[in-house]
Amino acid sequence: MIITAPLTTHRYVRGTGATSVFSNYRNPFRGNVKKFADQTTNTFCNQARIIRNAMTTLLETKAIFRGADAVCFDVDSTVIKEEGIDELAKFCGVGDAVTEMTRKAMGGTMTFKTALTKRLAIIRPSREQVNKLITDHPPQLTEGIQELVERLQQHNVQVFLISGGFRSIVEHVATQLNIPLSHVFANRLKFYFNGEYAGFDETQLTAESGGKGKVISLLKEKYGLKKVVMIGDGATDMEACPPANAFIGFGGNVTRSQVKENCTWYVSSFHELLQELEKI
């Protein structure tokens, strides 16, 4: 296709030559080219600014971690490799039913407390079954967590376990990691005198939606903590920041895209955190 650019015609004047004729040539693309160049420059600058801000936030998060007063860990799929309630359901022979209930709960139509109530109503674990699960199928610690907790404690950083799982299981994990039981926050199962399931303690902060954030607020007030870091694999862990001063997403056991895409620092191994502590 041939594009003919418009010319402004003039009466030829002696001595002016061809230069005068073409001096009024108007390039129809000139304004568009400049506009495109400006837009490209602005886009590049905006992208560079976003990257720079993200890097700054990442550096800030790492600095908070290195200088933290306390580090709070989620337990299921973070400190341990499995999900406690799923393992308990499998052990009690109702794994598929609880998995389906979990899927429905993830749809956002139920509060955390409602979802927990419904799943436990299916499992109805006895005290004997819970104890036998811990004995026969003890929780498997995630690689690197024991060394990380030890290193944090060596730097006088307080370590807490905050879980929407069950205290009887989480306490077993805390003992393995030399974490005081007073630093464990999790849901308590209730049993009748004969050991049968009687429900769970609904007054625990961890039984509520947003409960992990409430626990961190409590810890800050109780211990006068200034810099608290939350580490976990799930959205409920990410939602605890704030009041946590920083959040680190963990994908060593399971990758949750919502967390990976929205947190400033996402790690796939606790060894990455150990390396950061070496900078202290």
C-alpha positions as CSV (number, residue, x, y, z in Angstrom):
1,M,0.0,0.0,0.0
2,I,1.4,3.5,-0.9
3,I,0.7,6.3,1.5
4,T,0.8,9.7,0.1
5,A,1.7,12.4,2.5
6,P,0.0,15.8,2.1
7,L,2.0,18.7,0.7
8,T,1.2,22.3,1.0
9,T,1.6,23.8,-2.4
10,H,3.2,27.2,-3.0
11,R,3.8,29.4,-6.0
12,Y,7.4,29.1,-7.0
13,V,9.4,32.2,-6.1
14,R,12.8,32.8,-7.8
15,G,15.7,32.2,-5.5
16,T,13.8,30.1,-3.0
17,G,14.4,26.8,-4.7
18,A,13.0,23.5,-3.8
19,T,13.7,24.0,-0.2
20,S,10.9,26.4,0.2
21,V,8.5,24.0,-1.5
22,F,9.2,21.1,0.9
23,S,9.7,23.2,4.0
24,N,6.0,23.0,4.7
25,Y,5.9,19.2,4.4
26,R,3.8,17.8,7.3
27,N,4.6,14.2,8.4
28,P,1.3,12.7,9.4
29,F,3.0,10.2,11.7
30,R,5.2,12.6,13.6
31,G,2.7,13.2,16.5
32,N,1.9,9.5,16.8
33,V,5.5,8.5,16.9
34,K,6.2,11.0,19.7
35,K,3.1,9.8,21.6
36,F,4.1,6.2,21.2
37,A,7.6,7.0,22.4
38,D,6.2,8.9,25.5
39,Q,3.9,6.0,26.3
40,T,6.7,3.5,26.0
41,T,9.0,5.5,28.2
42,N,6.2,6.0,30.9
43,T,5.4,2.2,30.8
44,F,9.1,1.4,31.3
45,C,9.4,3.9,34.1
46,N,6.3,2.5,35.8
47,Q,7.5,-1.1,35.6
48,A,11.0,-0.1,36.9
49,R,9.3,1.7,39.8
50,I,7.1,-1.3,40.7
51,I,10.2,-3.6,40.6
52,R,12.2,-1.1,42.7
53,N,9.3,-0.9,45.3
54,A,8.9,-4.7,45.4
55,M,12.7,-5.1,46.0
56,T,12.6,-2.4,48.7
57,T,9.7,-4.3,50.4
58,L,11.6,-7.6,50.1
59,L,14.7,-6.0,51.6
60,E,12.5,-4.5,54.4
61,T,10.9,-7.9,55.1
62,K,14.3,-9.6,55.3
63,A,15.6,-6.9,57.7
64,I,12.6,-7.3,60.0
65,F,13.2,-11.1,60.0
66,R,16.9,-10.6,61.0
67,G,15.9,-8.2,63.7
68,A,12.7,-10.0,65.0
69,D,11.8,-10.2,68.6
70,A,9.6,-13.2,67.9
71,V,8.8,-15.6,65.0
72,C,5.4,-17.3,64.8
73,F,5.0,-20.4,62.8
74,D,1.9,-22.0,61.3
75,V,2.1,-25.8,61.9
76,D,0.2,-27.8,59.3
77,S,2.0,-28.0,56.0
78,T,4.6,-25.6,57.4
79,V,6.4,-26.9,60.5
80,I,5.1,-30.4,59.7
81,K,4.6,-32.0,56.3
82,E,1.0,-32.9,56.6
83,E,-2.4,-31.4,57.5
84,G,-3.3,-32.6,61.0
85,I,-7.1,-32.7,60.5
86,D,-6.8,-34.7,57.3
87,E,-4.4,-37.2,58.9
88,L,-6.9,-37.6,61.8
89,A,-9.8,-38.1,59.4
90,K,-7.9,-40.7,57.4
91,F,-7.0,-42.5,60.7
92,C,-10.6,-42.5,61.7
93,G,-11.7,-43.8,58.3
94,V,-13.5,-40.7,57.1
95,G,-10.8,-39.1,55.0
96,D,-12.8,-38.7,51.8
97,A,-15.8,-37.1,53.5
98,V,-13.6,-34.6,55.3
99,T,-11.7,-33.7,52.2
100,E,-15.0,-32.9,50.5
101,M,-16.1,-30.8,53.4
102,T,-12.7,-29.0,53.3
103,R,-13.3,-28.3,49.5
104,K,-16.6,-26.7,50.3
105,A,-15.2,-24.7,53.1
106,M,-12.5,-23.3,50.8
107,G,-15.3,-21.9,48.6
108,G,-15.6,-19.1,51.2
109,T,-19.2,-19.8,52.1
110,M,-18.4,-20.8,55.7
111,T,-16.5,-19.2,58.5
112,F,-13.4,-21.1,59.9
113,K,-15.3,-22.1,63.0
114,T,-18.3,-23.4,61.0
115,A,-16.0,-25.4,58.8
116,L,-14.1,-26.8,61.8
117,T,-17.3,-27.8,63.5
118,K,-18.7,-29.6,60.5
119,R,-15.4,-31.5,59.8
120,L,-15.1,-32.6,63.5
121,A,-18.7,-33.7,63.5
122,I,-17.8,-36.1,60.7
123,I,-14.6,-37.3,62.4
124,R,-15.8,-37.4,66.0
125,P,-12.4,-38.6,67.2
126,S,-12.1,-40.2,70.6
127,R,-9.2,-39.5,73.0
128,E,-7.9,-43.0,72.3
129,Q,-7.8,-42.4,68.6
130,V,-6.0,-39.1,68.9
131,N,-3.4,-40.6,71.2
132,K,-2.9,-43.6,68.9
133,L,-2.5,-41.3,65.9
134,I,0.3,-39.5,67.6
135,T,1.9,-42.8,68.6
136,D,1.5,-44.7,65.4
137,H,1.8,-41.8,62.9
138,P,3.7,-39.0,64.6
139,P,3.8,-35.7,62.7
140,Q,6.7,-35.5,60.3
141,L,8.8,-32.4,60.8
142,T,9.7,-30.4,57.7
143,E,13.3,-30.5,56.7
144,G,15.3,-27.6,58.2
145,I,12.7,-26.5,60.8
146,Q,14.6,-28.0,63.8
147,E,17.8,-26.2,62.9
148,L,16.0,-23.0,62.2
149,V,14.2,-23.0,65.5
150,E,17.5,-23.7,67.3
151,R,19.2,-20.8,65.5
152,L,16.4,-18.4,66.3
153,Q,16.5,-19.4,70.0
154,Q,20.3,-18.9,70.0
155,H,19.7,-15.3,68.9
156,N,17.2,-14.9,71.8
157,V,14.2,-14.8,69.4
158,Q,11.0,-16.1,70.9
159,V,9.4,-18.8,68.9
160,F,5.6,-19.5,68.9
161,L,3.4,-22.1,67.2
162,I,0.0,-20.7,66.1
163,S,-2.3,-23.3,64.5
164,G,-5.8,-23.9,63.5
165,G,-5.1,-27.6,64.2
166,F,-5.3,-29.5,67.5
167,R,-3.3,-28.7,70.6
168,S,-2.7,-32.4,71.4
169,I,-0.8,-32.8,68.1
170,V,0.8,-29.4,68.1
171,E,2.2,-29.9,71.7
172,H,3.9,-33.1,70.5
173,V,5.6,-31.0,67.7
174,A,6.5,-28.3,70.2
175,T,8.2,-30.8,72.4
176,Q,10.3,-32.1,69.5
177,L,11.4,-28.6,68.8
178,N,12.1,-27.6,72.4
179,I,9.4,-24.9,72.2
180,P,7.7,-24.1,75.6
181,L,4.1,-25.4,75.7
182,S,3.1,-21.9,76.9
183,H,4.1,-20.7,73.4
184,V,1.6,-23.0,71.7
185,F,-1.7,-21.6,70.5
186,A,-4.1,-24.2,68.9
187,N,-7.6,-25.6,69.2
188,R,-8.5,-27.9,72.1
189,L,-10.5,-31.0,71.6
190,K,-13.0,-31.9,74.3
191,F,-13.9,-35.4,75.5
192,Y,-16.5,-37.0,77.8
193,F,-15.3,-38.9,80.9
194,N,-15.3,-42.1,78.8
195,G,-13.1,-40.6,76.2
196,E,-15.7,-40.0,73.5
197,Y,-15.6,-36.9,71.4
198,A,-17.5,-33.9,73.0
199,G,-16.6,-31.0,70.7
200,F,-13.9,-28.4,70.8
201,D,-13.2,-25.3,72.9
202,E,-14.9,-22.5,70.9
203,T,-13.4,-19.8,73.1
204,Q,-9.9,-20.3,71.7
205,L,-8.8,-17.5,69.5
206,T,-7.5,-20.0,66.9
207,A,-11.1,-21.3,66.5
208,E,-12.1,-18.0,65.0
209,S,-11.7,-16.4,61.5
210,G,-8.7,-14.0,61.8
211,G,-7.7,-15.8,65.0
212,K,-4.0,-15.9,64.2
213,G,-3.8,-12.2,64.0
214,K,-5.6,-11.9,67.3
215,V,-3.0,-14.2,68.9
216,I,-0.2,-12.0,67.6
217,S,-1.8,-8.9,69.0
218,L,-2.1,-10.7,72.3
219,L,1.6,-11.7,72.2
220,K,2.7,-8.1,71.4
221,E,0.8,-6.8,74.3
222,K,1.8,-9.5,76.8
223,Y,5.5,-9.6,75.9
224,G,6.0,-6.1,74.7
225,L,7.2,-7.4,71.3
226,K,8.1,-4.8,68.6
227,K,8.9,-6.9,65.6
228,V,7.0,-10.1,65.0
229,V,7.2,-12.3,61.9
230,M,4.6,-14.8,60.8
231,I,5.6,-17.7,58.6
232,G,3.1,-20.1,57.0
233,D,1.7,-21.7,53.9
234,G,-1.9,-20.4,53.9
235,A,-4.0,-17.4,53.4
236,T,-5.0,-17.3,57.2
237,D,-1.2,-16.9,57.9
238,M,-0.8,-14.1,55.4
239,E,-3.9,-12.3,56.9
240,A,-2.1,-12.2,60.3
241,C,0.1,-9.4,58.8
242,P,-0.7,-6.9,60.3
243,P,-0.6,-7.1,63.3
244,A,2.5,-9.1,62.4
245,N,5.2,-6.8,61.2
246,A,6.2,-9.1,58.3
247,F,4.9,-12.3,56.6
248,I,7.0,-14.9,54.9
249,G,5.2,-17.4,52.7
250,F,6.3,-21.0,52.8
251,G,5.9,-23.4,50.0
252,G,8.1,-26.3,51.0
253,N,5.2,-28.8,51.4
254,V,2.4,-27.3,49.4
255,T,2.2,-24.3,47.0
256,R,-0.8,-22.0,47.4
257,S,-0.9,-19.6,44.5
258,Q,-2.8,-17.0,46.4
259,V,0.0,-16.8,49.0
260,K,2.9,-17.0,46.5
261,E,1.5,-14.3,44.3
262,N,0.7,-11.8,47.1
263,C,3.5,-12.0,49.6
264,T,6.7,-10.1,49.4
265,W,9.0,-13.0,50.4
266,Y,8.2,-16.5,49.5
267,V,10.5,-19.4,50.3
268,S,10.5,-23.1,49.4
269,S,12.9,-24.2,52.0
270,F,13.8,-23.2,55.6
271,H,17.4,-23.3,54.5
272,E,16.7,-19.9,52.8
273,L,15.8,-18.4,56.2
274,L,18.9,-20.0,57.8
275,Q,21.0,-18.3,55.2
276,E,19.5,-15.0,56.0
277,L,20.2,-15.4,59.7
278,E,23.9,-15.9,58.8
279,K,24.0,-12.2,57.8
280,I,23.4,-11.2,61.5
